[in-house]
Amino acid sequence: MDEEEFKGIDLYTWATPNGRKVSIMWRSWNYLIGFFPIDITKGDQMDPEFIAFSPNNKIPEIYRSRNRYQDDGVRRILMYLAKKTRQTHSPLGDKFWKQMEWLMFQMGHIGPMLGQTHHFVKFNPGKAPYAEERYSKENARLYQVLENRLQERDYIVDDYSIVDIATWPGYPVTNFKRWI
């Protein structure tokens, strides 16, 4: 992919697990883009200028001034970038479907469970013991699934891919350390 293809793309994000995923993808493939921090701890995502192109006021968000493309939602952004950079396998091949299997595992299980655990344990400690215990146990189980998968391989699906980028941020999984 020609770097020219990425000129005019701006990334609006913050240092959260989802925000880091897109940043990691850009840096992994050495593409330079415009970067604009949206400090969600100060409510920047509620600024009318941000909401004008991000109606759901969520980060990360990419905005492409050249053709007024915009997209929110970390998974859609990662899929868009993977396609643009040809960093995913052919949709007809087995590796593509294995990537999709693990990406959907991250989207449907790991991401939501980590978010709920973080909410109850960090922002609501002691107020919902059942929820804290339930989500913490489920996260431990999901971490073990990843540990098992990574015991005999360097990456979740063969080569470094969108799956690893989507899964890594925010996880204390032992076998991810060899990626750093």
N, CA and C atoms as an extended XYZ file, in Angstrom:
540
Properties=species:S:1:pos:R:3:atomname:S:1:resname:S:1:resid:I:1 pbc="F F F"
N         0.846       -1.180        0.000 N   MET     1
C         0.000        0.000        0.000 CA  MET     1
C         0.878        1.224        0.000 C   MET     1
N         0.578        2.131       -0.872 N   ASP     2
C         1.294        3.389       -0.997 CA  ASP     2
C         0.912        4.291        0.174 C   ASP     2
N         1.914        4.902        0.800 N   GLU     3
C         1.648        5.782        1.932 CA  GLU     3
C         0.743        6.950        1.542 C   GLU     3
N         0.760        7.306        0.273 N   GLU     4
C        -0.104        8.373       -0.241 CA  GLU     4
C        -1.577        8.076        0.068 C   GLU     4
N        -1.915        6.795        0.076 N   GLU     5
C        -3.292        6.360        0.346 CA  GLU     5
C        -3.774        6.825        1.719 C   GLU     5
N        -2.830        7.015        2.650 N   PHE     6
C        -3.209        7.352        4.016 CA  PHE     6
C        -3.119        8.840        4.326 C   PHE     6
N        -2.698        9.646        3.377 N   LYS     7
C        -2.637       11.086        3.628 CA  LYS     7
C        -4.050       11.615        3.821 C   LYS     7
N        -4.186       12.498        4.784 N   GLY     8
C        -5.491       13.087        5.054 CA  GLY     8
C        -6.341       12.288        6.016 C   GLY     8
N        -5.808       11.190        6.555 N   ILE     9
C        -6.556       10.428        7.553 CA  ILE     9
C        -6.139       10.909        8.929 C   ILE     9
N        -7.116       11.233        9.742 N   ASP    10
C        -6.865       11.667       11.110 CA  ASP    10
C        -7.457       10.652       12.074 C   ASP    10
N        -6.710       10.376       13.118 N   LEU    11
C        -7.147        9.453       14.160 CA  LEU    11
C        -7.461       10.253       15.411 C   LEU    11
N        -8.663       10.077       15.912 N   TYR    12
C        -9.104       10.700       17.151 CA  TYR    12
C        -9.236        9.578       18.168 C   TYR    12
N        -8.449        9.649       19.237 N   THR    13
C        -8.426        8.523       20.165 CA  THR    13
C        -7.908        8.939       21.531 C   THR    13
N        -7.893        7.987       22.435 N   TRP    14
C        -7.370        8.182       23.785 CA  TRP    14
C        -6.719        6.872       24.212 C   TRP    14
N        -5.942        6.906       25.277 N   ALA    15
C        -5.182        5.730       25.729 CA  ALA    15
C        -6.073        4.753       26.501 C   ALA    15
N        -6.981        4.128       25.773 N   THR    16
C        -7.823        3.063       26.316 CA  THR    16
C        -7.477        1.801       25.529 C   THR    16
N        -7.915        0.629       25.976 N   PRO    17
C        -7.636       -0.564       25.163 CA  PRO    17
C        -8.110       -0.417       23.719 C   PRO    17
N        -9.320        0.067       23.497 N   ASN    18
C        -9.797        0.238       22.120 CA  ASN    18
C        -9.023        1.324       21.387 C   ASN    18
N        -8.738        2.410       22.056 N   GLY    19
C        -7.980        3.481       21.429 CA  GLY    19
C        -6.579        3.051       21.030 C   GLY    19
N        -5.967        2.215       21.832 N   ARG    20
C        -4.608        1.744       21.533 CA  ARG    20
C        -4.567        0.816       20.324 C   ARG    20
N        -5.618        0.078       20.084 N   LYS    21
C        -5.611       -0.904       18.987 CA  LYS    21
C        -5.306       -0.253       17.644 C   LYS    21
N        -5.980        0.840       17.347 N   VAL    22
C        -5.767        1.501       16.062 CA  VAL    22
C        -4.376        2.138       16.030 C   VAL    22
N        -3.949        2.731       17.133 N   SER    23
C        -2.604        3.312       17.194 CA  SER    23
C        -1.539        2.249       16.960 C   SER    23
N        -1.713        1.098       17.572 N   ILE    24
C        -0.760       -0.002       17.394 CA  ILE    24
C        -0.728       -0.438       15.935 C   ILE    24
N        -1.885       -0.536       15.320 N   MET    25
C        -1.926       -0.956       13.922 CA  MET    25
C        -1.166        0.031       13.035 C   MET    25
N        -1.400        1.327       13.227 N   TRP    26
C        -0.697        2.335       12.425 CA  TRP    26
C         0.806        2.217       12.612 C   TRP    26
N         1.240        2.126       13.875 N   ARG    27
C         2.678        2.078       14.155 CA  ARG    27
C         3.289        0.768       13.665 C   ARG    27
N         2.560       -0.320       13.758 N   SER    28
C         3.081       -1.615       13.308 CA  SER    28
C         3.448       -1.586       11.839 C   SER    28
N         2.704       -0.838       11.057 N   TRP    29
C         2.933       -0.811        9.617 CA  TRP    29
C         3.571        0.496        9.158 C   TRP    29
N         4.057        1.280       10.159 N   ASN    30
C         4.845        2.487        9.883 CA  ASN    30
C         4.148        3.513        8.998 C   ASN    30
N         2.870        3.694        9.176 N   TYR    31
C         2.154        4.736        8.451 CA  TYR    31
C         1.979        5.934        9.363 C   TYR    31
N         2.160        7.107        8.817 N   LEU    32
C         2.005        8.335        9.582 CA  LEU    32
C         0.651        8.948        9.264 C   LEU    32
N        -0.037        9.347       10.302 N   ILE    33
C        -1.357        9.955       10.145 CA  ILE    33
C        -1.457       11.126       11.107 C   ILE    33
N        -2.526       11.896       10.962 N   GLY    34
C        -2.792       12.944       11.930 CA  GLY    34
C        -3.329       12.315       13.212 C   GLY    34
N        -2.880       12.805       14.339 N   PHE    35
C        -3.304       12.250       15.623 CA  PHE    35
C        -3.901       13.361       16.470 C   PHE    35
N        -5.108       13.108       16.969 N   PHE    36
C        -5.792       14.079       17.801 CA  PHE    36
C        -6.301       13.390       19.062 C   PHE    36
N        -5.748       13.749       20.229 N   PRO    37
C        -6.211       13.131       21.471 CA  PRO    37
C        -7.603       13.632       21.855 C   PRO    37
N        -8.452       12.698       22.233 N   ILE    38
C        -9.788       13.007       22.750 CA  ILE    38
C        -9.796       12.515       24.198 C   ILE    38
N        -9.573       13.428       25.122 N   ASP    39
C        -9.442       13.066       26.537 CA  ASP    39
C       -10.822       12.755       27.113 C   ASP    39
N       -11.131       11.472       27.158 N   ILE    40
C       -12.453       11.067       27.644 CA  ILE    40
C       -12.597       11.277       29.146 C   ILE    40
N       -11.480       11.440       29.864 N   THR    41
C       -11.581       11.717       31.301 CA  THR    41
C       -12.043       13.149       31.553 C   THR    41
N       -11.919       13.999       30.539 N   LYS    42
C       -12.363       15.392       30.645 CA  LYS    42
C       -13.631       15.655       29.845 C   LYS    42
N       -14.157       14.621       29.178 N   GLY    43
C       -15.389       14.782       28.418 CA  GLY    43
C       -15.210       15.330       27.011 C   GLY    43
N       -13.984       15.271       26.465 N   ASP    44
C       -13.749       15.788       25.110 CA  ASP    44
C       -14.654       15.140       24.065 C   ASP    44
N       -15.076       13.909       24.317 N   GLN    45
C       -15.929       13.208       23.349 CA  GLN    45
C       -17.319       13.837       23.263 C   GLN    45
N       -17.639       14.730       24.172 N   MET    46
C       -18.935       15.416       24.155 CA  MET    46
C       -18.872       16.762       23.432 C   MET    46
N       -17.697       17.147       22.979 N   ASP    47
C       -17.530       18.415       22.272 CA  ASP    47
C       -18.330       18.382       20.973 C   ASP    47
N       -19.132       19.406       20.706 N   PRO    48
C       -19.940       19.424       19.478 CA  PRO    48
C       -19.124       19.237       18.196 C   PRO    48
N       -17.890       19.729       18.159 N   GLU    49
C       -17.053       19.547       16.966 CA  GLU    49
C       -16.726       18.070       16.748 C   GLU    49
N       -16.494       17.339       17.831 N   PHE    50
C       -16.216       15.908       17.714 CA  PHE    50
C       -17.491       15.158       17.330 C   PHE    50
N       -18.591       15.493       17.966 N   ILE    51
C       -19.865       14.824       17.686 CA  ILE    51
C       -20.319       15.081       16.247 C   ILE    51
N       -19.896       16.196       15.656 N   ALA    52
C       -20.286       16.515       14.275 CA  ALA    52
C       -19.869       15.412       13.301 C   ALA    52
N       -18.748       14.740       13.556 N   PHE    53
C       -18.358       13.635       12.671 CA  PHE    53
C       -18.294       12.307       13.406 C   PHE    53
N       -18.659       12.303       14.676 N   SER    54
C       -18.719       11.066       15.448 CA  SER    54
C       -20.007       11.076       16.271 C   SER    54
N       -21.149       10.836       15.619 N   PRO    55
C       -22.443       10.965       16.289 CA  PRO    55
C       -22.592       10.109       17.549 C   PRO    55
N       -21.883        8.999       17.612 N   ASN    56
C       -21.961        8.137       18.791 CA  ASN    56
C       -20.953        8.565       19.856 C   ASN    56
N       -20.228        9.610       19.614 N   ASN    57
C       -19.218       10.204       20.498 CA  ASN    57
C       -18.331        9.172       21.208 C   ASN    57
N       -17.811        8.237       20.416 N   LYS    58
C       -16.923        7.192       20.931 CA  LYS    58
C       -15.576        7.279       20.230 C   LYS    58
N       -14.547        6.853       20.959 N   ILE    59
C       -13.231        6.722       20.343 CA  ILE    59
C       -12.918        5.242       20.233 C   ILE    59
N       -12.071        4.840       19.307 N   PRO    60
C       -11.382        5.664       18.331 CA  PRO    60
C       -12.296        6.015       17.162 C   PRO    60
N       -11.872        7.010       16.447 N   GLU    61
C       -12.586        7.495       15.265 CA  GLU    61
C       -11.536        7.875       14.231 C   GLU    61
N       -11.766        7.505       12.987 N   ILE    62
C       -10.898        8.023       11.931 CA  ILE    62
C       -11.744        8.899       11.025 C   ILE    62
N       -11.092        9.913       10.509 N   TYR    63
C       -11.763       10.846        9.616 CA  TYR    63
C       -10.824       11.108        8.456 C   TYR    63
N       -11.338       10.959        7.278 N   ARG    64
C       -10.528       11.148        6.075 CA  ARG    64
C       -11.048       12.368        5.339 C   ARG    64
N       -10.317       13.457        5.426 N   SER    65
C       -10.783       14.722        4.851 CA  SER    65
C       -10.857       14.685        3.332 C   SER    65
N       -10.008       13.881        2.706 N   ARG    66
C        -9.958       13.868        1.244 CA  ARG    66
C       -11.282       13.410        0.633 C   ARG    66
N       -11.906       12.410        1.222 N   ASN    67
C       -13.180       11.955        0.656 CA  ASN    67
C       -14.295       11.909        1.700 C   ASN    67
N       -14.079       12.604        2.793 N   ARG    68
C       -15.049       12.720        3.879 CA  ARG    68
C       -15.483       11.368        4.432 C   ARG    68
N       -14.612       10.385        4.337 N   TYR    69
C       -14.879        9.083        4.948 CA  TYR    69
C       -14.717        9.229        6.447 C   TYR    69
N       -15.592        8.658        7.183 N   GLN    70
C       -15.426        8.599        8.634 CA  GLN    70
C       -15.928        7.256        9.102 C   GLN    70
N       -15.351        6.797       10.171 N   ASP    71
C       -15.772        5.514       10.714 CA  ASP    71
C       -15.491        5.505       12.197 C   ASP    71
N       -16.435        5.025       12.948 N   ASP    72
C       -16.204        4.814       14.361 CA  ASP    72
C       -16.305        3.326       14.614 C   ASP    72
N       -15.885        2.918       15.728 N   GLY    73
C       -15.910        1.499       16.056 CA  GLY    73
C       -14.577        0.867       15.731 C   GLY    73
N       -13.883        0.469       16.769 N   VAL    74
C       -12.517       -0.014       16.604 CA  VAL    74
C       -12.433       -1.202       15.653 C   VAL    74
N       -13.387       -2.096       15.690 N   ARG    75
C       -13.289       -3.285       14.836 CA  ARG    75
C       -13.458       -2.941       13.363 C   ARG    75
N       -14.400       -2.053       13.060 N   ARG    76
C       -14.569       -1.631       11.665 CA  ARG    76
C       -13.333       -0.896       11.170 C   ARG    76
N       -12.758       -0.060       12.020 N   ILE    77
C       -11.545        0.654       11.631 CA  ILE    77
C       -10.420       -0.339       11.368 C   ILE    77
N       -10.239       -1.310       12.261 N   LEU    78
C        -9.181       -2.303       12.064 CA  LEU    78
C        -9.402       -3.097       10.777 C   LEU    78
N       -10.638       -3.472       10.515 N   MET    79
C       -10.935       -4.222        9.285 CA  MET    79
C       -10.654       -3.355        8.051 C   MET    79
N       -11.042       -2.099        8.093 N   TYR    80
C       -10.790       -1.171        6.987 CA  TYR    80
C        -9.287       -1.044        6.736 C   TYR    80
N        -8.521       -0.834        7.805 N   LEU    81
C        -7.077       -0.670        7.654 CA  LEU    81
C        -6.406       -1.959        7.209 C   LEU    81
N        -6.861       -3.091        7.733 N   ALA    82
C        -6.279       -4.377        7.317 CA  ALA    82
C        -6.509       -4.595        5.827 C   ALA    82
N        -7.692       -4.252        5.363 N   LYS    83
C        -7.979       -4.404        3.933 CA  LYS    83
C        -7.120       -3.448        3.103 C   LYS    83
N        -7.045       -2.194        3.542 N   LYS    84
C        -6.279       -1.190        2.805 CA  LYS    84
C        -4.795       -1.542        2.739 C   LYS    84
N        -4.273       -2.123        3.805 N   THR    85
C        -2.842       -2.442        3.848 CA  THR    85
C        -2.558       -3.876        3.421 C   THR    85
N        -3.616       -4.587        3.057 N   ARG    86
C        -3.491       -5.994        2.641 CA  ARG    86
C        -2.831       -6.846        3.729 C   ARG    86
N        -3.159       -6.528        4.978 N   GLN    87
C        -2.571       -7.253        6.096 CA  GLN    87
C        -3.498       -8.335        6.627 C   GLN    87
N        -4.452       -8.725        5.855 N   THR    88
C        -5.299       -9.852        6.213 CA  THR    88
C        -5.276      -10.809        5.033 C   THR    88
N        -5.634      -12.024        5.286 N   HIS    89
C        -5.590      -13.037        4.234 CA  HIS    89
C        -6.809      -12.932        3.316 C   HIS    89
N        -6.738      -13.580        2.187 N   SER    90
C        -7.841      -13.603        1.234 CA  SER    90
C        -9.102      -14.136        1.902 C   SER    90
N       -10.259      -13.514        1.636 N   PRO    91
C       -11.497      -13.998        2.248 CA  PRO    91
C       -11.892      -15.392        1.781 C   PRO    91
N       -11.189      -15.928        0.824 N   LEU    92
C       -11.496      -17.277        0.355 CA  LEU    92
C       -10.642      -18.331        1.043 C   LEU    92
N        -9.621      -17.904        1.774 N   GLY    93
C        -8.690      -18.863        2.350 CA  GLY    93
C        -8.999      -19.238        3.790 C   GLY    93
N        -8.451      -20.369        4.204 N   ASP    94
C        -8.646      -20.862        5.569 CA  ASP    94
C        -8.086      -19.903        6.616 C   ASP    94
N        -6.950      -19.262        6.321 N   LYS    95
C        -6.352      -18.349        7.301 CA  LYS    95
C        -7.261      -17.158        7.567 C   LYS    95
N        -7.937      -16.666        6.544 N   PHE    96
C        -8.872      -15.558        6.734 CA  PHE    96
C        -9.954      -15.964        7.733 C   PHE    96
N       -10.529      -17.132        7.546 N   TRP    97
C       -11.618      -17.563        8.421 CA  TRP    97
C       -11.117      -17.845        9.829 C   TRP    97
N        -9.884      -18.301        9.960 N   LYS    98
C        -9.306      -18.494       11.292 CA  LYS    98
C        -9.098      -17.132       11.955 C   LYS    98
N        -8.656      -16.140       11.175 N   GLN    99
C        -8.537      -14.789       11.721 CA  GLN    99
C        -9.907      -14.271       12.169 C   GLN    99
N       -10.917      -14.480       11.343 N   MET   100
C       -12.256      -14.001       11.692 CA  MET   100
C       -12.780      -14.707       12.941 C   MET   100
N       -12.514      -15.999       13.056 N   GLU   101
C       -12.942      -16.749       14.243 CA  GLU   101
C       -12.374      -16.115       15.514 C   GLU   101
N       -11.079      -15.829       15.502 N   TRP   102
C       -10.443      -15.269       16.690 CA  TRP   102
C       -10.774      -13.793       16.871 C   TRP   102
N       -11.000      -13.063       15.800 N   LEU   103
C       -11.416      -11.671       15.927 CA  LEU   103
C       -12.816      -11.600       16.541 C   LEU   103
N       -13.702      -12.484       16.117 N   MET   104
C       -15.053      -12.525       16.691 CA  MET   104
C       -15.009      -12.973       18.156 C   MET   104
N       -14.079      -13.853       18.490 N   PHE   105
C       -13.891      -14.259       19.888 CA  PHE   105
C       -13.503      -13.035       20.722 C   PHE   105
N       -12.609      -12.218       20.198 N   GLN   106
C       -12.213      -11.010       20.911 CA  GLN   106
C       -13.401      -10.054       21.040 C   GLN   106
N       -14.127       -9.862       19.951 N   MET   107
C       -15.241       -8.913       19.932 CA  MET   107
C       -16.420       -9.353       20.794 C   MET   107
N       -16.711      -10.634       20.781 N   GLY   108
C       -17.893      -11.126       21.472 CA  GLY   108
C       -17.668      -11.555       22.906 C   GLY   108
N       -16.421      -11.825       23.253 N   HIS   109
C       -16.145      -12.338       24.594 CA  HIS   109
C       -15.136      -11.474       25.346 C   HIS   109
N       -13.923      -11.405       24.836 N   ILE   110
C       -12.853      -10.735       25.572 CA  ILE   110
C       -13.153       -9.251       25.781 C   ILE   110
N       -13.442       -8.526       24.715 N   GLY   111
C       -13.699       -7.091       24.833 CA  GLY   111
C       -14.829       -6.758       25.796 C   GLY   111
N       -16.006       -7.339       25.599 N   PRO   112
C       -17.113       -7.022       26.507 CA  PRO   112
C       -16.858       -7.436       27.960 C   PRO   112
N       -16.256       -8.596       28.165 N   MET   113
C       -16.007       -9.050       29.540 CA  MET   113
C       -14.973       -8.174       30.233 C   MET   113
N       -13.914       -7.792       29.506 N   LEU   114
C       -12.912       -6.911       30.101 CA  LEU   114
C       -13.542       -5.566       30.456 C   LEU   114
N       -14.385       -5.053       29.568 N   GLY   115
C       -15.060       -3.785       29.835 CA  GLY   115
C       -15.944       -3.845       31.070 C   GLY   115
N       -16.705       -4.918       31.204 N   GLN   116
C       -17.574       -5.058       32.376 CA  GLN   116
C       -16.762       -5.232       33.658 C   GLN   116
N       -15.709       -6.034       33.587 N   THR   117
C       -14.860       -6.220       34.767 CA  THR   117
C       -14.269       -4.883       35.189 C   THR   117
N       -13.753       -4.159       34.230 N   HIS   118
C       -13.151       -2.858       34.507 CA  HIS   118
C       -14.182       -1.927       35.160 C   HIS   118
N       -15.382       -1.919       34.637 N   HIS   119
C       -16.431       -1.056       35.188 CA  HIS   119
C       -16.730       -1.404       36.646 C   HIS   119
N       -17.000       -2.666       36.912 N   PHE   120
C       -17.408       -3.043       38.267 CA  PHE   120
C       -16.261       -3.023       39.266 C   PHE   120
N       -15.078       -3.449       38.863 N   VAL   121
C       -13.963       -3.545       39.802 CA  VAL   121
C       -13.288       -2.190       40.021 C   VAL   121
N       -13.124       -1.404       38.962 N   LYS   122
C       -12.416       -0.132       39.104 CA  LYS   122
C       -13.340        1.031       39.457 C   LYS   122
N       -14.476        1.135       38.800 N   PHE   123
C       -15.333        2.301       38.984 CA  PHE   123
C       -16.496        2.088       39.952 C   PHE   123
N       -16.732        0.862       40.362 N   ASN   124
C       -17.867        0.570       41.225 CA  ASN   124
C       -17.479       -0.466       42.285 C   ASN   124
N       -16.264       -0.376       42.848 N   PRO   125
C       -15.796       -1.442       43.741 CA  PRO   125
C       -16.652       -1.573       45.001 C   PRO   125
N       -16.937       -2.825       45.337 N   GLY   126
C       -17.670       -3.129       46.556 CA  GLY   126
C       -19.170       -2.926       46.478 C   GLY   126
N       -19.680       -2.374       45.391 N   LYS   127
C       -21.110       -2.092       45.286 CA  LYS   127
C       -21.887       -3.217       44.624 C   LYS   127
N       -21.188       -4.078       43.918 N   ALA   128
C       -21.850       -5.191       43.229 CA  ALA   128
C       -20.931       -6.418       43.288 C   ALA   128
N       -20.786       -7.014       44.481 N   PRO   129
C       -19.851       -8.137       44.638 CA  PRO   129
C       -20.108       -9.285       43.662 C   PRO   129
N       -21.375       -9.596       43.408 N   TYR   130
C       -21.676      -10.682       42.469 CA  TYR   130
C       -21.113      -10.361       41.086 C   TYR   130
N       -21.344       -9.136       40.595 N   ALA   131
C       -20.856       -8.742       39.266 CA  ALA   131
C       -19.329       -8.731       39.233 C   ALA   131
N       -18.698       -8.216       40.287 N   GLU   132
C       -17.231       -8.206       40.339 CA  GLU   132
C       -16.684       -9.624       40.227 C   GLU   132
N       -17.263      -10.528       40.993 N   GLU   133
C       -16.789      -11.914       40.986 CA  GLU   133
C       -17.085      -12.593       39.647 C   GLU   133
N       -18.287      -12.413       39.149 N   ARG   134
C       -18.670      -13.063       37.889 CA  ARG   134
C       -17.753      -12.645       36.740 C   ARG   134
N       -17.578      -11.333       36.551 N   TYR   135
C       -16.769      -10.855       35.431 CA  TYR   135
C       -15.285      -11.158       35.629 C   TYR   135
N       -14.809      -11.092       36.866 N   SER   136
C       -13.405      -11.434       37.123 CA  SER   136
C       -13.133      -12.897       36.802 C   SER   136
N       -14.040      -13.781       37.196 N   LYS   137
C       -13.870      -15.212       36.891 CA  LYS   137
C       -13.938      -15.473       35.389 C   LYS   137
N       -14.856      -14.812       34.715 N   GLU   138
C       -14.966      -15.011       33.271 CA  GLU   138
C       -13.723      -14.490       32.559 C   GLU   138
N       -13.184      -13.361       33.016 N   ASN   139
C       -11.936      -12.871       32.424 CA  ASN   139
C       -10.805      -13.854       32.640 C   ASN   139
N       -10.711      -14.423       33.829 N   ALA   140
C        -9.660      -15.415       34.095 CA  ALA   140
C        -9.802      -16.596       33.138 C   ALA   140
N       -11.014      -17.034       32.900 N   ARG   141
C       -11.244      -18.148       31.975 CA  ARG   141
C       -10.822      -17.771       30.554 C   ARG   141
N       -11.198      -16.571       30.125 N   LEU   142
C       -10.837      -16.119       28.779 CA  LEU   142
C        -9.327      -15.940       28.631 C   LEU   142
N        -8.681      -15.422       29.676 N   TYR   143
C        -7.218      -15.310       29.647 CA  TYR   143
C        -6.590      -16.685       29.451 C   TYR   143
N        -7.168      -17.690       30.107 N   GLN   144
C        -6.617      -19.042       29.976 CA  GLN   144
C        -6.790      -19.578       28.553 C   GLN   144
N        -7.911      -19.252       27.929 N   VAL   145
C        -8.103      -19.648       26.526 CA  VAL   145
C        -6.969      -19.064       25.672 C   VAL   145
N        -6.652      -17.796       25.895 N   LEU   146
C        -5.562      -17.168       25.137 CA  LEU   146
C        -4.212      -17.776       25.484 C   LEU   146
N        -3.976      -18.000       26.772 N   GLU   147
C        -2.715      -18.634       27.186 CA  GLU   147
C        -2.549      -19.980       26.490 C   GLU   147
N        -3.611      -20.775       26.488 N   ASN   148
C        -3.547      -22.091       25.840 CA  ASN   148
C        -3.236      -21.948       24.353 C   ASN   148
N        -3.869      -20.986       23.710 N   ARG   149
C        -3.660      -20.780       22.274 CA  ARG   149
C        -2.218      -20.353       21.978 C   ARG   149
N        -1.639      -19.546       22.863 N   LEU   150
C        -0.316      -18.983       22.615 CA  LEU   150
C         0.841      -19.844       23.124 C   LEU   150
N         0.549      -20.933       23.788 N   GLN   151
C         1.631      -21.758       24.334 CA  GLN   151
C         2.569      -22.296       23.269 C   GLN   151
N         2.051      -22.650       22.133 N   GLU   152
C         2.879      -23.282       21.107 CA  GLU   152
C         2.967      -22.465       19.822 C   GLU   152
N         2.662      -21.180       19.896 N   ARG   153
C         2.747      -20.332       18.704 CA  ARG   153
C         3.105      -18.920       19.139 C   ARG   153
N         3.629      -18.169       18.206 N   ASP   154
C         4.023      -16.792       18.501 CA  ASP   154
C         2.853      -15.820       18.449 C   ASP   154
N         1.885      -16.108       17.595 N   TYR   155
C         0.744      -15.214       17.416 CA  TYR   155
C        -0.542      -16.028       17.446 C   TYR   155
N        -1.658      -15.352       17.619 N   ILE   156
C        -2.929      -16.066       17.760 CA  ILE   156
C        -3.249      -16.864       16.507 C   ILE   156
N        -3.037      -16.272       15.326 N   VAL   157
C        -3.269      -16.998       14.070 CA  VAL   157
C        -2.012      -16.867       13.216 C   VAL   157
N        -1.156      -17.835       13.272 N   ASP   158
C         0.047      -17.939       12.437 CA  ASP   158
C         0.948      -16.706       12.463 C   ASP   158
N         0.606      -15.659       11.702 N   ASP   159
C         1.437      -14.466       11.602 CA  ASP   159
C         0.808      -13.322       12.392 C   ASP   159
N         1.628      -12.319       12.724 N   TYR   160
C         1.138      -11.105       13.366 CA  TYR   160
C         0.034      -10.516       12.498 C   TYR   160
N        -1.121      -10.244       13.110 N   SER   161
C        -2.265       -9.805       12.317 CA  SER   161
C        -3.198       -8.912       13.123 C   SER   161
N        -4.251       -8.534       12.476 N   ILE   162
C        -5.321       -7.748       13.086 CA  ILE   162
C        -5.836       -8.403       14.372 C   ILE   162
N        -5.810       -9.715       14.432 N   VAL   163
C        -6.294      -10.434       15.616 CA  VAL   163
C        -5.430      -10.102       16.825 C   VAL   163
N        -4.122      -10.115       16.655 N   ASP   164
C        -3.212       -9.805       17.750 CA  ASP   164
C        -3.373       -8.355       18.192 C   ASP   164
N        -3.502       -7.470       17.221 N   ILE   165
C        -3.660       -6.047       17.520 CA  ILE   165
C        -4.955       -5.800       18.290 C   ILE   165
N        -6.026       -6.461       17.915 N   ALA   166
C        -7.317       -6.279       18.588 CA  ALA   166
C        -7.324       -6.888       19.981 C   ALA   166
N        -6.523       -7.911       20.199 N   THR   167
C        -6.582       -8.662       21.451 CA  THR   167
C        -5.600       -8.170       22.498 C   THR   167
N        -4.438       -7.726       22.099 N   TRP   168
C        -3.366       -7.449       23.045 CA  TRP   168
C        -3.637       -6.344       24.062 C   TRP   168
N        -4.096       -5.131       23.689 N   PRO   169
C        -4.142       -4.030       24.656 CA  PRO   169
C        -4.951       -4.343       25.914 C   PRO   169
N        -4.312       -4.129       27.038 N   GLY   170
C        -4.998       -4.278       28.310 CA  GLY   170
C        -4.974       -5.659       28.918 C   GLY   170
N        -4.226       -6.591       28.359 N   TYR   171
C        -4.269       -7.958       28.856 CA  TYR   171
C        -2.978       -8.384       29.525 C   TYR   171
N        -3.103       -8.959       30.726 N   PRO   172
C        -1.926       -9.452       31.442 CA  PRO   172
C        -1.610      -10.906       31.094 C   PRO   172
N        -1.721      -11.255       29.839 N   VAL   173
C        -1.496      -12.637       29.422 CA  VAL   173
C         0.006      -12.849       29.255 C   VAL   173
N         0.537      -13.830       29.947 N   THR   174
C         1.973      -14.085       29.979 CA  THR   174
C         2.589      -14.189       28.600 C   THR   174
N         2.006      -14.956       27.714 N   ASN   175
C         2.632      -15.215       26.427 CA  ASN   175
C         2.603      -14.027       25.477 C   ASN   175
N         1.849      -12.971       25.785 N   PHE   176
C         1.896      -11.777       24.950 CA  PHE   176
C         3.213      -11.031       25.148 C   PHE   176
N         3.882      -11.247       26.279 N   LYS   177
C         5.104      -10.503       26.579 CA  LYS   177
C         6.188      -10.737       25.547 C   LYS   177
N         6.200      -11.857       24.895 N   ARG   178
C         7.262      -12.094       23.918 CA  ARG   178
C         7.049      -11.261       22.654 C   ARG   178
N         5.893      -10.624       22.518 N   TRP   179
C         5.653       -9.746       21.376 CA  TRP   179
C         6.342       -8.403       21.558 C   TRP   179
N         6.593       -8.029       22.817 N   ILE   180
C         7.104       -6.682       23.118 CA  ILE   180
C         8.615       -6.631       22.942 C   ILE   180
